Amino acid sequence: MEIRVRYAPSPTGLQHIGGVRTALFNYLFARSLGGKMILRLEDTDRTRYDERFVENFYDTFSWLGIHWDEGPDAGGEAGPYVQSERFELYRKYALRLVDQNRAYYCFCPQERLERLRAERAASRSAETGYDRRCRDIGTREAWDRAAGGEAHTIRLKIPLGESTRFHDSLLGDIEWKNDDVNPDPVLLKSDGFPTYHLANVVDDHLMRISHVMRAQEWLSSTPLHVIMYAAFGWEAPLFCHLPMVMGNDGKKLSKRHGAAGIDEFRREGYLPEALINYIALLGASYVEGKDLYTLEELAANFSLEKLNKAPAVFDYKKLQWYNEQYIRMKSGGELASLCLPGAVEAGLFGEAGKAPSKAEEAAFTAAMPLVRERISFPAQAAEKLRYLFAEPQAPLAAEYIPKKSDLKTALELLGMARELVPALAAFGTDGEAETFIREEAARRGVKPGDLMTPLRAAVTGSRVSPPLAGSIRILGAEKTLERIDRALSFLSPGADSGKAD
């Protein structure tokens, strides 16, 4: 069997976690078996259609790095891949079902259908859907009325008193009473537009889709689709209804749980690799004990047997952990490219929006190892590195004083540390600098942490900062000594330092 799967979004909204998970699982399944993934845009809902959503779709999947083999932009022998360009096909197949007495013309106006719904609601009737009024109109009469221009739809004849059975790769064998299927649903609307069900089945058949992988919310539509395949005399594809993605409250993931749209995650600073890796684990397992995967590794280890029946719970903290891991993997240049836009917007190099000079950009790139382990999102780098690009405000005197010490000792320690700055600025690595600091602290009879506390406050403006040796290396000995001298002046007896008793 040739493996052919499809992702068929409706451009009526922005891409969200659930849709991307469906696309990703289809992509991984196809790649795992050497098959093909087809993109089809189901744009028949023209009331909600917006070209912005089409652009968002392409932009999202380009950013994520998921590419299909056939589609509107990739071409292919089964096109066109946009449903609004296939209307004549749908009419042709709807009329075929009418010819075979598998469907019929319905002449009920919308007003009658609305009145029927209202009457049932008023009487609290258990009946739902169409009442099949036009089902038994004679063939000649129906043809004559339709040919005469009377407004009509085409409805599918659901076989009565039977059951529909199909197998789901995840959920097993399923049987559905036809009495519980939407009664004789519309296939072709009065304006000639197909309904979702007709277009979906016709397109999946003509595009030779072998497996339909979609969210479990579509499970109730599957009996209808199986009935339609039988009506056409076609073999149905294999179905796999994927587990839902839920929030931590057990309800379907939505905006109330936080970000749900991919654009939101992107704006917040999540990396595409992190999103792909985490989304791929929502309802599936791969290699025991392994958390981080490339897209190629996910494809190599994906199988339907490793899908879970239970709903997947979306954990924002876990996703953040993945983001942190992928940030750690970036080279200095790669991370700088990710962090620089946020730094410019935050005004790290002057006023907001001001681009860095070549020297500032070089310093920013050199500083990436200082924050790589300390940020969860690229935008956080700016504030953590602000002290490198602007003179930090002097902290309170207490910030310079090591634990169980006093201001006099802090001044002595800062004087000692000042002597080490030329050497610290010259070391090529933090490891060399740390060894030097430990040796110098031992030689002077002080603790390394005590020696560094006032130096850190003087250089960075805080007791907590990125690695000090690397900071001094980027600032250079001259700027570092200037900051130390200002701190010594600030702390000297009689200075207005704001120190506590």
Beta strands, then each sheet from edge to edge (+ up, - down):
strand 1: 4-7
strand 2: 36-39
strand 3: 103-106
strand 4: 153-156
strand 5: 163-168
strand 6: 172-177
strand 7: 186-188
strand 8: 211-215
strand 9: 238-242
strand 10: 245-246
strand 11: 312-313
sheet 1: 1+ 2+
sheet 2: 3+ 4- 7+
sheet 3: 5+ 6-
sheet 4: 8+ 9+
sheet 5: 10+ 11+
end
